């Protein structure tokens, strides 16, 4: 629907930098995102009951709804580190504020990597010194510093006459490989109040990142932060902004799903005609998270039994098999309570691509939802069974 | 606690047989379990919203609380087959009743295998002819006819002076490999009323089979049936019977978990000191189902981060990290909010066995629960990605 910029750019007034500060043996492990003007800000964090120190600190910082910078390290997540971990998180933002000459309480921090290991904050403090000079307008540079097991740096932007919207993200693959942590930063020079930005962020996240799953394992560090610095100085139509914002979030969600641990293909589950959106989400998530759906997609097998099973295991929901229609990559495979006579060979060939779309028509109402995920492969087992946690 | 018989036997008056009736190219695909006297009976079935035809029919048959036989086929599950499927399920029990010369409405049926494929009921009808002559007292014979991807036939018995209790089960591995279907039949010559048997069955199943998961995918055919024919003619102490019944169910659960698709080890998750049993079950299930816990067990890695994550993702539950203690194979790995100084090499060696016990002490109350599962391996991906559904 929207045309994304061929080469992603940072919005007016935003810049970023990445470097190696010695936490990783090689590759960038420290990133800085900066707005020359304090921005209106909003954030959503993981619902995990064991949130990381940066999430605990971040929830306090975002209360002011103002941010000028984000500082992120990879390799060590600063989770399960007690009170000392929270102190080190604040030392991280203080060091970034000093380097950028801005207010400490307008800098937010993220950390991603192994859990229950002390944050090497001295390396981060030293690494930040002089980093302001590296700031540039290429969001892929910032994206490289937050990567863990992602196979490539992820940034997209969408520009219109009035403003630019840029998203930098890191994968919901495992952390080195430890845990599906997703870090996403949305920057815009559009003029939006913190209150409106918060609403737009939550609507966008609910339709995109919150419908993404690589392996059902919710990280202790998931964070999405949005910053709007208003430097475009144009009035924004909020509905149009919401649509553009959501479209960009969905695009980034698809990128994260495709690059999930060991993934070879994107799975999209479209549930339609549910009683309501809540029910549609339950069914879509059950499908996208089922190991049997994930392996059948990997094996290019249009297995009706597994689709029926995955829907049916959503206990306490309405399901009328007689009204149910199952469609895989546009081919109806189940209707009127029985398997249809589809061309199985042709459908197998169609599933043997980098994207599989499962469409579920429930025939019950007008609720709908889409979930995003990936296939389950040897690669997932390899990365996560071979991992050393310390 | 209880000593199981070295060689399993059927209780007094019970017998079984298996044969190949032509549904599978080779190997037994039809099994018959028979009591010479009509037994008091109880059953629990899958909660899947797309139950198989035998589950739909079985729910009607069990209302009478009387059974004299169970007939089971493997290879085709008779699920997603519409009204015709239900008719064929009843044809199956009618044919068994005719062969055994008992009442049609006292014979229950199960089917396990591929979904959305018509049941070849003529083969079953022909196969049953003359099968009464094959009935024998070895429960492993009956167990062989209900196998799908199980690697061995599963039957156990526990005998005391007063009665024998025998369980025949098939794996919660995939069906050929399609779906984690569990079929379990419990036979006893103890004298127990149908009402008491139903209570004992539900208590036993809740602590055993309902706490088992290979891959979170609930089958459309799961069935546990209990039959008590009273031929021991001794009074039963119901509490003692319950304990013995539950112990046998737990033993069979562990056998099914160990033989899960591609599994190399049994995972036991003991959650203690929860607010209540309900909460303990939520945490235990989250741990046993987490792909990251399953792969770390496979990789022999005592990864504290993944344990914290799996507990923490149980949103809307109480969790106090300061009170939390995590113990792996008897070694405390997390306490007082931080990782302990345990001998990692020794613990890795201890995890490198066929059983891993994760113990979670929540410090919140006296609720407890145990969940049973297995590791996630290449074998699981291979069996389920390579599968052809038709």
Boltz contact constraints between the chains, C-beta under 6 A:
constraints:
  - contact:
      token1: [A, 47]
      token2: [B, 315]
      max_distance: 6.0
  - contact:
      token1: [A, 48]
      token2: [B, 312]
      max_distance: 6.0
  - contact:
      token1: [A, 48]
      token2: [B, 313]
      max_distance: 6.0
  - contact:
      token1: [A, 49]
      token2: [B, 312]
      max_distance: 6.0
  - contact:
      token1: [A, 49]
      token2: [B, 319]
      max_distance: 6.0
  - contact:
      token1: [A, 50]
      token2: [B, 308]
      max_distance: 6.0
  - contact:
      token1: [A, 50]
      token2: [B, 312]
      max_distance: 6.0
  - contact:
      token1: [A, 50]
      token2: [B, 321]
      max_distance: 6.0
  - contact:
      token1: [A, 80]
      token2: [B, 308]
      max_distance: 6.0
  - contact:
      token1: [A, 82]
      token2: [B, 337]
      max_distance: 6.0
  - contact:
      token1: [A, 82]
      token2: [B, 338]
      max_distance: 6.0
  - contact:
      token1: [A, 115]
      token2: [B, 305]
      max_distance: 6.0
  - contact:
      token1: [A, 116]
      token2: [B, 304]
      max_distance: 6.0
  - contact:
      token1: [A, 116]
      token2: [B, 305]
      max_distance: 6.0
  - contact:
      token1: [A, 116]
      token2: [B, 339]
      max_distance: 6.0
  - contact:
      token1: [A, 178]
      token2: [B, 305]
      max_distance: 6.0
  - contact:
      token1: [A, 179]
      token2: [B, 309]
      max_distance: 6.0
  - contact:
      token1: [A, 215]
      token2: [B, 291]
      max_distance: 6.0
  - contact:
      token1: [A, 217]
      token2: [B, 290]
      max_distance: 6.0
  - contact:
      token1: [A, 217]
      token2: [B, 292]
      max_distance: 6.0
  - contact:
      token1: [A, 218]
      token2: [B, 313]
      max_distance: 6.0
  - contact:
      token1: [A, 220]
      token2: [B, 309]
      max_distance: 6.0
  - contact:
      token1: [A, 220]
      token2: [B, 312]
      max_distance: 6.0
  - contact:
      token1: [A, 290]
      token2: [B, 217]
      max_distance: 6.0
  - contact:
      token1: [A, 291]
      token2: [B, 215]
      max_distance: 6.0
  - contact:
      token1: [A, 292]
      token2: [B, 217]
      max_distance: 6.0
  - contact:
      token1: [A, 295]
      token2: [B, 381]
      max_distance: 6.0
  - contact:
      token1: [A, 295]
      token2: [B, 384]
      max_distance: 6.0
  - contact:
      token1: [A, 295]
      token2: [B, 385]
      max_distance: 6.0
  - contact:
      token1: [A, 298]
      token2: [B, 385]
      max_distance: 6.0
  - contact:
      token1: [A, 299]
      token2: [B, 385]
      max_distance: 6.0
  - contact:
      token1: [A, 299]
      token2: [B, 386]
      max_distance: 6.0
  - contact:
      token1: [A, 301]
      token2: [B, 389]
      max_distance: 6.0
  - contact:
      token1: [A, 303]
      token2: [B, 389]
      max_distance: 6.0
  - contact:
      token1: [A, 304]
      token2: [B, 116]
      max_distance: 6.0
  - contact:
      token1: [A, 305]
      token2: [B, 115]
      max_distance: 6.0
  - contact:
      token1: [A, 305]
      token2: [B, 116]
      max_distance: 6.0
  - contact:
      token1: [A, 305]
      token2: [B, 178]
      max_distance: 6.0
  - contact:
      token1: [A, 308]
      token2: [B, 50]
      max_distance: 6.0
  - contact:
      token1: [A, 308]
      token2: [B, 80]
      max_distance: 6.0
  - contact:
      token1: [A, 309]
      token2: [B, 179]
      max_distance: 6.0
  - contact:
      token1: [A, 309]
      token2: [B, 217]
      max_distance: 6.0
  - contact:
      token1: [A, 309]
      token2: [B, 220]
      max_distance: 6.0
  - contact:
      token1: [A, 312]
      token2: [B, 48]
      max_distance: 6.0
  - contact:
      token1: [A, 312]
      token2: [B, 49]
      max_distance: 6.0
  - contact:
      token1: [A, 312]
      token2: [B, 50]
      max_distance: 6.0
  - contact:
      token1: [A, 312]
      token2: [B, 220]
      max_distance: 6.0
  - contact:
      token1: [A, 313]
      token2: [B, 48]
      max_distance: 6.0
  - contact:
      token1: [A, 313]
      token2: [B, 218]
      max_distance: 6.0
  - contact:
      token1: [A, 315]
      token2: [B, 47]
      max_distance: 6.0
  - contact:
      token1: [A, 319]
      token2: [B, 49]
      max_distance: 6.0
  - contact:
      token1: [A, 321]
      token2: [B, 50]
      max_distance: 6.0
  - contact:
      token1: [A, 337]
      token2: [B, 82]
      max_distance: 6.0
  - contact:
      token1: [A, 338]
      token2: [B, 82]
      max_distance: 6.0
  - contact:
      token1: [A, 339]
      token2: [B, 116]
      max_distance: 6.0
  - contact:
      token1: [A, 378]
      token2: [B, 378]
      max_distance: 6.0
  - contact:
      token1: [A, 378]
      token2: [B, 381]
      max_distance: 6.0
  - contact:
      token1: [A, 381]
      token2: [B, 295]
      max_distance: 6.0
  - contact:
      token1: [A, 381]
      token2: [B, 378]
      max_distance: 6.0
  - contact:
      token1: [A, 384]
      token2: [B, 292]
      max_distance: 6.0
  - contact:
      token1: [A, 384]
      token2: [B, 295]
      max_distance: 6.0
  - contact:
      token1: [A, 385]
      token2: [B, 295]
      max_distance: 6.0
  - contact:
      token1: [A, 385]
      token2: [B, 298]
      max_distance: 6.0
  - contact:
      token1: [A, 385]
      token2: [B, 299]
      max_distance: 6.0
  - contact:
      token1: [A, 386]
      token2: [B, 299]
      max_distance: 6.0
  - contact:
      token1: [A, 389]
      token2: [B, 301]
      max_distance: 6.0
  - contact:
      token1: [A, 389]
      token2: [B, 303]
      max_distance: 6.0
